[in-house]
Amino acid sequence: MRLKITDKFESFYFIGIGGVSMSGLAKYLLSLGKKVGGSDIISNVYTEELKNLGAQVSIEPIIDSVKNYELIIYTDAVKDTDIRICEARQLSKEIISRGQFLYEISREFNKVIAVSGCHGKTTCSAMLTHIFAASGKKFASHIGGSDISYSNFYYCGNDFFITEACEYKKNFLLLKPDIAVILNSDADHLECYGSEAELKRSYLRFADSAEIAVTLYRDLPVSYGPHFGYDKSADYYAKNIKNSDGAYSFNLYEQNVELGTVYLNVYGKHNVLNALAATAAARSAGVNFDDILKGLASFSGVKRRFETIGKVNGAKYIADYAHHPNELRAVIRTAQKLTAEKLYVVFQPHTYSRTKNFFKHFVKVLSHLNNLMIYKTFAAREYYDDEGSALTLSQSLKKSRYGDCIYDIKEFILKAGKGDTVLFLGAGDIYDLAKQCIETEKN
């Protein structure tokens, strides 16, 4: 039997500790009484949480040495020439990627449920967290966002491990789950895969790695596990879907047998599919339907997923992590249904490669908006590419304007008034900028 990684090491250092996935893993180690340190380029809510839990966190340019730690964990965004990586090599430290470390941690649990897909991973993982909490099972949940009740990590035992399985750089193929959830196989990260066909082949390999694969009906040719969807031929499907001020309820069927009525406390019809997927995964893990109903009813959302962050001049400000064309479409449609007057949208593209690869799709989704600002690209790990820049995208949208500083955003959104909605969309720092705008107006 292989030695568990938490038995092998007593001290761990995270390069990029403020990332949502990395900080969740660090919280697990702290819950076991391990020594945890790490660094990042900025301070955020996760670095502050970790400090309060006892981690030693340093923020650039003041970086602690890694010499007092046994295992060094790094994110994919960290370059090979990073000063801490170089120091770790010089000191002959063991070094491991975030994806590989997640796999090692997952091995410490009896059963693993891994949630993948281009959209919905965080919401579905958070729904499963509420379901398993309602069921009283002993589990840990590693969420790729901040659930309003559980933040990005929850731990109460080692029977089950719920985690997101990120497809970036094929990291999800490192996991060996018992239950693999594939919410959808929409194209993304094509800079890593080269083609949509290769991406789908990778999803199929991920499904093959599990004992049970939960998949969207007619999305992938997978037959060894339940399908979910709107079609009544799916193993889990929704009927009598009703919209009440943006929140949905529906009758849930399992293999054509009605189990009961689900009531969701989150906005958007796309969450019906997330709830169906969570139900299919939970039922595959032996959870009874009453606990599933209780869990889904207790789920009130994840931060940056259609999150109301304030109100200014009678206009409601909402933030959402949407950064893929299909995600933008779903969020904008939901906002349009809930908005009495005008809709204002501030969108920050996330990476040049994604914007370039889906340029026509972004234009199609955004072109009908009358009040639109395209804010400068959040580059993340990439270098400037004019073909995929926010400015180029803005110039291709007749009714949009471009912004590259917070003052541009303020000038744009202050036109919104009573009954209007202002959407801040993107996976970069647009969320923090939106919060700053609200605080400025309050003062």
C-alpha positions in Angstrom: 0.0 0.0 0.0 1.3 3.4 -1.0 2.0 5.9 1.8 -0.5 8.7 2.0 1.0 12.1 1.1 -0.1 13.5 4.4 1.7 10.7 6.2 4.8 11.1 4.2 5.2 14.9 4.7 4.5 17.2 7.7 5.1 20.6 6.0 3.8 22.0 2.7 4.5 25.2 0.7 2.1 26.5 -2.0 3.3 28.7 -4.8 0.1 30.5 -5.7 -1.6 29.8 -2.4 -4.3 32.5 -2.9 -5.9 30.5 -5.8 -9.3 29.1 -5.0 -8.2 25.4 -5.6 -4.8 25.8 -3.9 -6.3 27.5 -0.8 -8.9 24.7 -0.5 -6.1 22.1 -0.5 -4.2 24.2 2.1 -7.2 24.3 4.3 -7.4 20.5 4.3 -3.8 20.2 5.4 -4.4 22.7 8.2 -7.4 20.7 9.4 -5.0 17.8 9.8 -2.6 19.9 11.9 0.1 20.2 9.2 2.5 23.1 8.8 1.4 25.2 5.8 3.0 28.1 4.1 2.8 29.8 0.7 3.0 32.9 -1.4 1.1 34.8 -4.0 1.2 38.0 -6.0 -1.7 39.6 -4.3 -3.6 39.3 -1.0 -7.3 38.2 -1.2 -10.0 36.7 0.8 -8.5 33.2 0.7 -5.0 34.3 1.8 -6.6 36.1 4.7 -8.7 33.0 5.6 -5.5 30.9 5.6 -3.6 33.3 7.8 -6.5 33.1 10.3 -6.3 29.3 10.2 -2.5 29.4 11.0 -0.8 29.3 7.6 2.3 31.4 7.0 1.4 33.5 3.9 3.7 36.0 2.1 2.8 38.4 -0.7 5.2 39.6 -3.4 7.6 41.3 -3.4 8.4 40.0 0.1 8.6 36.2 -0.3 9.5 33.7 2.4 12.0 31.0 1.7 10.9 27.4 1.1 13.7 25.9 3.1 11.6 25.1 6.1 9.0 23.1 4.0 9.3 19.5 2.8 6.9 19.5 -0.2 6.5 22.3 -2.7 3.2 22.6 -4.7 2.8 25.0 -7.6 0.0 26.1 -10.0 0.1 25.8 -13.8 0.4 29.6 -13.9 3.9 29.5 -12.2 6.8 29.6 -14.7 9.6 27.1 -14.5 12.0 30.0 -13.8 10.1 31.1 -10.7 12.5 32.1 -7.9 10.8 29.7 -5.4 10.9 26.8 -7.8 14.6 27.5 -8.4 15.3 27.6 -4.7 13.4 24.4 -4.1 15.5 22.7 -6.8 18.7 24.0 -5.3 17.6 22.6 -1.9 16.6 19.3 -3.4 13.0 19.7 -2.3 10.2 17.5 -3.6 8.1 19.5 -6.1 4.7 18.6 -7.3 2.0 20.3 -9.5 -1.4 21.3 -8.1 -3.1 18.7 -10.3 -0.9 15.9 -9.2 -1.2 17.0 -5.5 -5.0 17.0 -5.9 -4.9 13.4 -7.1 -2.7 12.4 -4.1 -5.1 14.1 -1.7 -8.1 12.4 -3.3 -6.5 9.0 -2.6 -7.0 9.6 1.1 -10.8 9.2 0.7 -12.8 6.0 0.2 -14.8 7.4 -2.7 -14.1 10.3 -5.1 -16.7 12.3 -7.0 -15.1 14.6 -9.6 -17.1 17.2 -11.4 -15.9 18.4 -14.8 -17.3 20.4 -17.7 -16.9 23.7 -19.4 -19.6 25.4 -17.3 -21.2 24.7 -14.0 -18.5 22.8 -12.1 -18.5 25.1 -9.1 -22.3 25.3 -8.8 -22.7 21.6 -9.1 -19.9 20.8 -6.6 -21.5 23.3 -4.2 -24.9 21.7 -4.7 -23.3 18.3 -3.9 -21.7 19.7 -0.8 -25.2 20.8 0.5 -26.7 17.4 -0.4 -24.0 15.4 1.4 -24.2 17.7 4.4 -27.9 17.2 4.5 -27.4 13.4 4.3 -25.0 13.3 7.3 -22.3 11.5 5.3 -18.6 11.9 6.3 -17.0 13.8 3.4 -14.8 16.6 2.2 -15.6 19.1 -0.5 -13.1 21.0 -2.6 -15.0 23.7 -4.4 -13.7 26.0 -7.2 -15.4 29.0 -5.8 -16.8 30.4 -2.6 -20.1 28.8 -1.5 -22.1 31.2 0.6 -22.3 28.6 3.4 -19.1 26.6 3.1 -16.6 28.8 1.3 -14.2 26.7 -0.9 -13.6 23.8 1.4 -15.5 21.7 3.9 -14.3 18.7 5.8 -16.1 16.3 8.2 -14.7 12.8 7.3 -13.0 10.6 4.7 -15.8 8.5 3.2 -16.3 10.8 0.2 -14.3 13.5 -1.6 -16.1 15.9 -3.8 -13.9 17.9 -6.1 -13.8 19.9 -9.3 -11.9 18.4 -12.1 -10.4 21.1 -14.2 -9.8 20.4 -17.9 -7.0 23.0 -18.3 -3.8 21.3 -19.5 -5.7 18.0 -19.1 -5.4 18.1 -15.3 -8.6 16.2 -14.9 -7.0 13.2 -16.4 -4.8 12.9 -13.4 -7.7 12.0 -11.2 -9.1 8.5 -10.8 -12.7 9.1 -9.6 -15.3 6.6 -8.6 -18.0 8.9 -10.0 -17.1 11.2 -12.8 -19.6 14.0 -13.6 -19.3 15.6 -17.0 -21.7 18.5 -17.1 -21.0 19.4 -20.7 -18.2 19.1 -23.2 -18.4 22.5 -24.8 -15.2 23.7 -26.4 -12.7 25.6 -24.3 -8.9 25.7 -23.6 -8.3 24.9 -27.3 -4.8 26.4 -26.9 -4.1 23.3 -24.8 -6.0 20.7 -26.8 -5.5 21.9 -30.4 -9.0 20.9 -31.5 -12.5 20.3 -30.2 -12.2 16.7 -31.2 -9.2 16.2 -28.9 -11.0 17.9 -26.1 -14.0 15.5 -26.4 -11.6 12.5 -26.6 -10.1 13.7 -23.3 -13.6 13.9 -21.7 -14.2 10.3 -22.8 -10.9 9.3 -21.2 -12.0 11.0 -18.0 -15.3 9.1 -18.1 -13.4 5.8 -18.8 -11.3 6.4 -15.7 -14.4 6.2 -13.4 -16.6 3.3 -12.3 -19.7 5.5 -13.0 -19.9 8.4 -15.4 -22.7 11.0 -15.0 -23.1 12.8 -18.4 -25.4 15.2 -20.1 -27.9 13.3 -22.3 -26.7 13.1 -26.0 -23.5 15.1 -25.2 -21.0 12.3 -25.3 -21.2 8.6 -26.4 -21.0 7.2 -22.8 -23.3 4.3 -21.8 -21.9 3.2 -18.4 -23.7 5.5 -16.1 -26.8 7.8 -15.8 -27.6 10.6 -18.2 -29.3 13.8 -17.2 -31.1 16.4 -19.2 -34.5 17.9 -20.3 -35.4 15.0 -22.6 -37.6 12.3 -20.9 -35.3 9.7 -22.4 -32.6 10.7 -20.0 -32.2 8.7 -16.7 -32.8 11.9 -14.7 -34.9 14.6 -16.3 -37.0 17.6 -15.3 -40.7 18.2 -16.1 -43.1 21.0 -15.3 -40.2 23.5 -15.1 -41.5 26.8 -13.5 -39.9 30.2 -13.2 -40.7 32.3 -10.1 -38.8 35.6 -10.3 -35.8 33.9 -11.8 -35.6 30.9 -9.5 -36.8 27.6 -10.8 -38.8 24.6 -9.5 -39.5 21.3 -11.4 -40.6 17.7 -11.0 -37.6 15.4 -11.0 -37.9 12.0 -12.6 -35.5 9.1 -12.2 -35.9 6.5 -15.0 -39.5 7.8 -15.7 -40.5 7.6 -12.0 -41.3 10.9 -10.4 -39.3 11.4 -7.2 -40.7 14.7 -6.2 -40.5 18.5 -6.7 -37.3 20.4 -6.5 -37.2 24.0 -5.4 -34.0 26.0 -6.2 -33.0 29.2 -4.5 -30.6 30.3 -7.2 -31.3 32.2 -10.5 -31.1 30.8 -14.0 -32.6 27.9 -15.9 -29.1 26.5 -16.4 -29.2 25.6 -12.7 -31.9 23.0 -13.4 -29.3 21.0 -15.3 -26.7 21.5 -12.5 -29.3 20.2 -10.0 -30.1 17.2 -12.2 -26.4 16.3 -12.5 -25.9 16.7 -8.7 -28.9 14.5 -8.1 -27.6 11.8 -10.5 -24.2 11.8 -8.8 -25.7 11.8 -5.3 -28.1 8.9 -6.1 -25.1 7.0 -7.6 -23.4 7.5 -4.2 -26.4 6.1 -2.3 -28.0 9.4 -1.1 -31.8 9.2 -0.6 -34.0 11.7 -2.4 -35.3 13.4 0.8 -31.7 14.5 1.6 -31.2 15.6 -2.0 -34.3 17.8 -1.7 -33.1 19.3 1.6 -29.6 19.9 0.2 -30.8 21.6 -3.0 -33.2 23.8 -1.0 -30.4 24.9 1.4 -28.1 25.9 -1.5 -28.3 29.7 -1.9 -25.5 30.2 -4.3 -21.8 30.8 -4.9 -20.1 34.1 -4.9 -19.6 35.5 -8.4 -22.4 33.3 -9.7 -25.2 35.8 -10.4 -24.3 37.4 -7.1 -26.0 40.7 -6.1 -23.2 42.8 -4.8 -24.9 46.1 -4.2 -27.4 48.8 -5.3 -26.5 52.3 -6.5 -28.9 55.0 -7.6 -31.7 52.4 -7.6 -29.8 50.1 -10.0 -29.0 46.6 -9.0 -25.3 45.5 -9.4 -24.8 41.8 -10.2 -21.5 40.0 -10.7 -21.0 36.7 -12.5 -17.9 34.6 -13.3 -19.1 34.0 -16.9 -16.2 34.2 -19.4 -17.2 31.7 -22.1 -19.7 32.7 -24.8 -22.3 30.1 -23.7 -22.0 31.3 -20.1 -22.4 34.9 -21.1 -25.6 34.0 -23.1 -27.2 32.2 -20.1 -26.4 35.0 -17.7 -27.5 37.8 -20.0 -30.8 36.0 -20.7 -31.5 35.6 -17.0 -30.7 39.3 -16.3 -32.9 40.4 -19.2 -35.8 38.5 -17.7 -35.3 40.1 -14.3 -34.6 43.6 -15.4 -37.5 46.1 -15.4 -35.6 48.9 -17.3 -32.2 49.0 -18.9 -29.4 46.4 -18.8 -25.8 47.6 -18.6 -23.1 45.0 -19.1 -19.3 45.3 -18.3 -17.5 42.3 -19.7 -13.8 41.6 -19.0 -12.5 39.0 -21.5 -10.4 36.3 -19.8 -7.2 35.5 -21.7 -6.3 36.5 -25.2 -6.4 32.9 -26.5 -10.0 32.3 -25.4 -11.1 35.6 -27.0 -9.3 34.8 -30.2 -10.5 31.2 -30.4 -14.2 32.1 -29.8 -14.1 35.6 -31.3 -17.1 35.2 -33.6 -19.1 33.6 -30.8 -18.4 36.5 -28.4 -19.5 39.0 -31.1 -22.7 37.1 -31.7 -23.6 36.9 -28.0 -22.8 40.5 -27.2 -23.8 42.3 -30.4 -27.5 42.8 -29.4 -26.7 44.7 -26.2 -27.3 48.4 -26.2 -25.3 49.3 -23.1 -22.0 47.4 -23.2 -18.5 48.1 -22.1 -15.6 45.7 -23.0 -12.9 46.1 -20.3 -9.3 45.4 -20.8 -8.3 41.7 -21.0 -7.4 39.8 -17.9 -4.3 38.1 -19.4 -3.7 35.6 -16.5 -0.8 33.4 -17.8 -0.6 34.9 -21.4 1.2 37.6 -23.4 -0.5 40.3 -25.4 -2.2 39.2 -28.6 -4.0 41.9 -30.6 -6.2 39.4 -32.4 -7.6 38.3 -29.0 -7.6 41.6 -27.2 -10.5 43.3 -25.5 -9.9 46.4 -27.7 -10.2 44.4 -30.9 -13.4 42.7 -29.6 -14.9 46.1 -28.7 -14.1 47.5 -32.1 -16.0 44.6 -33.6 -19.2 45.5 -31.6 -20.9 48.6 -33.0 -22.7 49.5 -29.8 -19.9 48.9 -27.3 -17.3 51.1 -25.7 -13.8 50.2 -24.4 -12.5 50.8 -20.9 -9.0 50.3 -19.5 -9.3 51.8 -16.0 -11.7 51.9 -13.1 -12.7 55.5 -14.0 -14.0 54.3 -17.4 -16.2 51.8 -15.6 -17.5 54.3 -13.1 -18.4 56.8 -15.9 -20.2 54.1 -17.8 -22.3 52.5 -14.9 -23.3 55.7 -13.3 -25.8 56.2 -16.2 -27.8 53.3 -14.6 -30.8 54.3 -12.5 -33.9 52.9 -10.8 -35.1 49.6 -12.2 -31.8 49.1 -14.2 -29.4 46.2 -13.8 -25.6 46.4 -14.1 -23.9 43.1 -14.9 -20.1 42.7 -14.2 -19.0 39.6 -16.2 -15.6 37.8 -16.3 -13.3 35.5 -14.4 -10.6 38.1 -13.8 -10.3 41.1 -11.4 -13.6 42.7 -12.7 -15.3 41.5 -9.5 -12.9 43.5 -7.3 -13.2 46.5 -9.5 -17.0 46.3 -9.2 -16.8 46.2 -5.4 -14.5 49.2 -5.5 -17.1 51.1 -7.6 -19.8 50.4 -5.1 -17.7 51.4 -2.2 -16.8 54.7 -3.9 -20.4 55.6 -4.5 -21.4 54.7 -0.9 -18.8 57.1 0.4 
